Amino acid sequence: MNRREKVLLGASVYIAALFGVMPAANAMHIMEGFLPVQYCIAWGVISLPFVVVGFQSIKKTLAKNRRALTLLALAGAFVFVISSLKIPSVTGSSSHMTGTGLGAMLFGPTATSVLGLIVLIFQAVLLAHGGLTTLGANCFSMAIAGPLVSFGLYKGLSKTSLNRKVVIFIAAFLGDLFTYCVTAFQLALAHNEAVGFGTALVENLGVFAVTQIPLAVVEGILTVIIMIGLETYAKPELKAIGFAKDGE
């Protein structure tokens, strides 16, 4: 491992250590025990294929280039740090940034599903954020659906004349928002007895919009800043994973 790789890996560990140790909280996305068992199982089954493909994607990437490990660690630390900073939102859930847009743009959405799942497990077990029963639902919204949107937007908008930084911001911003659209859908699907699914969905989306839009803006800005740092100090690593080619 050369000096640059040591610096990048050290930075990711430092970020996680500095900001990642948070007080115990009651929820992150959908909290423990808030979904009926059939929904817990269903979302877990839906998420599993993405995670399996993601493991294979990461294995293939690392086999081709070990330099990717430092960027992978940095992307994972970024997800852990900013997804730990939460505020209360819809009953049984919370609002926070996701951080998965960065990993999706660097490594693709399936690889990011693995990073997100690891973060969700770590926070559920050690920090009392989220829960193990709701792991499948939280994984699908934060680690699969959001990254798919971020990746698709980044790839699509990179082919236009838009400024690269604007493209990165839009991809991270809308990926974050879509995560909460999916969470609102999951909550409305499971808990709509009093008002019906449509009304429950609109109510959840309305509450999430108030808290999540400013958070998504902040995530977009932070993602651009991280990308600027990587393109300044880790250009060889970015080129090694093929990321720099998108903007050239």
N, C-alpha and C positions, 0 to 999 in steps of 0.2 A: 504494500500500500504506500503510494507516494505522499509527499507533503500535502498536496492539494486535497487528496482524498481524505487524509487524516483531519484536515481542517474542516471539510464538509461534514464528516461523520461526527466530529467533536461538536460542531455547531448544532447539529440535530439533537444530540444528547443534551447539550446545554439548554436548548430551548425547552425540551420536555421537562428537564429537571427544574428549571426556573419557574415555569408557568403551569406545569402539568399537575402538581400536587395540590389538589383542590379540596375544600371541605366536603364532607358527604352531603349529597343532595337527594331530593326525592324523585327526580325524574330526568331523563334525557331522552328526547323524543317521546316514545310511549313507555310509561313506567311499568314496573313489575306487577303482574296480575291484573292489568287493566283490560286485556283482551280475552274473550272467551277462548277456551282451549282449541276449538276447531279452527279459529283464525290464526292462533299461534302456530299450529301444525301446517296450515295451508301456506302461510307466508314463508315458513321455513323450507317447505318443499319447493316453492317457487324460486327461492333465493339460492338453493343448493347448486343447481347447474352452473350459475354464474360464478360461484366461488370455486367450483372444481376447475372450470376453464381458466379462471384467474390464477390459480396455483400453477397450472401448466404454462400459462403465459409468463409468469414471473420466473419459473424454472428455465424456460427457453431463453428469456432475456439475459439472465445471469450466466447461463452456459455460453452465450455468445460474447458477453462482455462483463467482467467482474466489476468494472467501474460503475456499472448501474447500481450496485449495492449502496453506495453512498447517497445517490440521489433518491433511491427507494427509501432509505432510512430517513432522509430529510422530509420526503413527502409524507411518510407515516407520522413523524413527529409533528408536522404542521397540522395534520388531521386531529391528532390527539390534543394538541394545545388549544386550538380555537374552538373545537367542538366541546371542550370542557367548560367553556365560559357561557353560562346559560342564564336565562331569565324565565320566570313562570309565564305560561301562555294558556292554551286550551286545557280544561280539566283533564288530568291524566297524562299531560304532555308538557313540553317546554320548548322555548325558542332558543336557538343558538346557531352560530355559524357552523359549517360542516367541514370545510377545508379540503373536500374531496375533488374539487375542480382542478386543483394543482396536479394531483396524482393522475387524474384522467387525461389531462393534456400531455403529461410526460410519458405515461406508460399505457394509457388506454383504460377503458371503463372496467374490463374484467379484472385486470390486475388491481385496480383501485377497490374492487369489491372485497378483496382479501385484506388490504390495508384497513378498510373501514370495519370489517368484521373483527379483526384483531383488536382494534381500538375499542369497539363496542363491548367485547368480552372483557377486556382489561378494566374498563370503567365500571361495568356492571358488577364484576367480582370484587374489585379492590376499592372503588370509589363510591359504590352504591348509586351510580347513575344508570338509569334505564333498568333493564332486567334481563334475566336469562329466558324467561317465558316469552318475552316480546322481542327476543333477539332477531328472529326471522323477519318480522315486520320492520324493525328499525334498520336492519341490514338492507332490506329491499329499498327503503326510501332514501337512506343516506348514502349507502355504499354502492347501490346499483342504479336506481332511477336518476338521481341527481348527476352522477358521473356520466351516464349515457348522454344526457342533455349537454353537459359541458363539453364532452368529447365531440359530439356531433356538431355543435355550434363552432367550436374551435376549428375543426377540419373544414367546415363549410365556409365560414367567414374568412379563413386564411386565404381562400382563393379569390377574394374580392379585393378592392382597393382600400379597404379600411386599414387604419393604422394598427400595427401589431398589438400595441398596448390596449387599444380600444377593444380589439377582438378578445384578448385575454380577459379583460374586465367583463365584457358581456357574457362570455362563457361561464366564468365563475359566478357572476351575479344571478344569471337565470338558472344555472344548475342548482344553486342554493334555494332559490324560490321554488323550483319544481320539486325539490325534496319535500317541502312543506305542503305542496299541493297533494302529493302522494300520501303524506301523513294525515292530512285532513280527510282524504278519501278513505284511508284505513279506519280512522276513528268513526267517521260517519257510517261506514259499512257495518261496523260492529255495534254501534250505539245510536240507534235512530228510532227506538220504540215510541217515543213521545211525539216526535214531530215529523217523522218520515226521513228517508235517505236524502232527498234533495234539499230539504230545509236544513238538516244537520250538516250537510256538506257546505252549504253557503255560510252557515253560522261559523263553522270551524275555519273556513277560508277567510272570513271577515276578521276574526280575532287574530289569526296568524298574520294577516297582512299588516296589521298595526305594528306588531313587534318584529316581523321578519324582514320587511322591505329595508329598513335602515341597517339591519344586520347584514343583509345581502350586499348592500352598497359597501359596507366596511370590508366584507370578505373579498369583494371584487378588487378593491384598492390594495388590500394586503397581498392578494395573489399577484397583482401586477408588480408590486414592490419586490416580492420574493423572486419573480421571474427576472426582473432587472438585475438583481443580485447574482442570480445563477448565470445569466448571460454575460455578466462582467467577470465573475470569478470562477465559473465552472464551464466555460465554453467547450473545452475538450470532452468533458463528460456528456454534455448535451449532444454534441455531434456524434459521440459514440453510440447513443441510443436513437439517433436519427431525428431528434426533436428540432434542431436548428434548421434543418432543411425546409421545414414548413414555412418559415418566415423569410427565406432567401429567394 
